[in-house]
Every structure is written in C-alpha cells, then in structure tokens.
Amino acid sequence: VGMSATLPNVQAVASWLGAQLYQTSFRPTALDYFVKIGGHITDAHGTEVRTLPPAPREDKEHCAMLAWDVMKHGQSVLMFCATKDWCQQAACQVAGALAALAHADR
C-alpha cells in the first residue's frame, strides 16, 4: 500500500520555487473509477456494483477491507490523503486492520 498526501496548490508551490510545472494525463494502465457512499460502491456512471458488509470498529471507512480485496490478488493500492497528518493516521489505521484481515484469510 502506497500512501500519498496530495498537493492542491502545486502551481503556487512551483511559482514560489521558481520552477517549471510539468503535468500530463498519460497513464501506463487504465484507471477505473469507483465511488464509495456509505456501504455502497458505484461505478463512474453511478451504477451500484457492490454493497459492503457493516464496517468493523477498526476500519470505519472500509479502507483496509477494500485495499485487502485488491492486495490479495497480487495488485497494488495507492491511497491519497489531503494532508500529511491524515496520511500518517490513515497509514497506522490501515496497517493494523490489514494485519487482522490477512490473518483472518489464512
């Protein structure tokens, strides 16, 4: 699982640094979009594709469960957070919950 804090004002930072900003929409692989609303997952068109079980106390937003669903098939997960603090908190929470999920799948 990779964690990344996003930078909403990247152009301002580039200007402050006196740097050139390079942006591209190139992706080496296709990106599928899904949205989680409560306990429901919808595709980019708003069609429900999955209903999640009730969230356990240690994974209230289902982040670890959804990450584990991908990771157990040998795929990678990248989670974006709005701030460094949120990224650190999410990493600790997800790490603990992932350990429990991996142990339960054995």
DALIN-V902471 format. One record per residue. N is the residue number from 0. OMEGA is omega in radians with two decimals (NA if undefined). Layout:
# DALIN-V902471
N:OMEGA
N:OMEGA
This chain:
# DALIN-V902471
0:3.05
1:3.11
2:3.13
3:2.99
4:-3.11
5:-3.12
6:-3.05
7:-3.09
8:-3.05
9:3.12
10:3.12
11:3.12
12:3.12
13:3.11
14:3.13
15:3.13
16:-3.06
17:-3.05
18:3.02
19:3.10
20:3.10
21:3.10
22:3.09
23:3.07
24:3.13
25:3.06
26:3.12
27:3.08
28:3.13
29:3.12
30:3.10
31:-3.12
32:3.04
33:-3.14
34:3.07
35:3.08
36:-3.06
37:3.13
38:-3.09
39:3.07
40:3.09
41:3.07
42:-3.08
43:-3.14
44:3.14
45:3.12
46:3.14
47:-3.14
48:-3.10
49:2.99
50:-3.08
51:3.04
52:3.10
53:-3.09
54:3.05
55:-3.10
56:-3.07
57:-3.13
58:-3.00
59:-3.11
60:3.14
61:-3.09
62:-3.12
63:-3.13
64:3.13
65:3.09
66:-3.13
67:3.10
68:3.12
69:-3.05
70:-3.10
71:3.05
72:3.07
73:-3.12
74:-3.13
75:3.13
76:3.04
77:3.13
78:3.10
79:3.11
80:-3.06
81:-3.11
82:3.09
83:3.13
84:3.13
85:3.12
86:3.13
87:3.13
88:3.14
89:3.14
90:3.12
91:-3.13
92:-3.09
93:3.14
94:3.13
95:-3.13
96:3.12
97:3.12
98:3.12
99:3.14
100:3.12
101:3.12
102:-3.12
103:-3.14
104:-3.11
105:NA
